[in-house]
Amino acid sequence: SEGKATGIMLFGVIPIQQNSRFVRAQTAAIKSKDGDALINTQVQENWFWAWVLSGYTTTVSGDVVKLKKTQ
């Protein structure tokens, strides 16, 4: 499974969804397969820029597992 999330640095000093992008990417990967956890995880990061901002896209991939429920 794979999940992506992007954060932006506006004017190089104002973070917009920067700090949570790793968690958001992991959550998206897990939810895409309706699982509970991610194993064999890999993280990749790409960046882009424009005149007033820099963006960072984090991609998290791995094997989604469903945890056994106990009664």
Steps between C-alpha positions, in 0.01 A plus 500: 500500500606860453396836642612854420479834677635845418613788718595853394740762629361840403768768460743249651376564855125423523434123521168377361425134587876434521527329837216253446584380148674178609207397719246595231687294237520197730132527592403524133701187418339300781145619425534424129502127582271522807775379732634579845878529458777530243807272488802489266470876477682719250500880499578718200500879485487730197503876497396779268519877509335809356562871546352526850488143628676167528302177514596162639312182407551195718412154368468213748464146370498156656294193580170566678398253768178449693551439872322208658222601737485324836181453693 
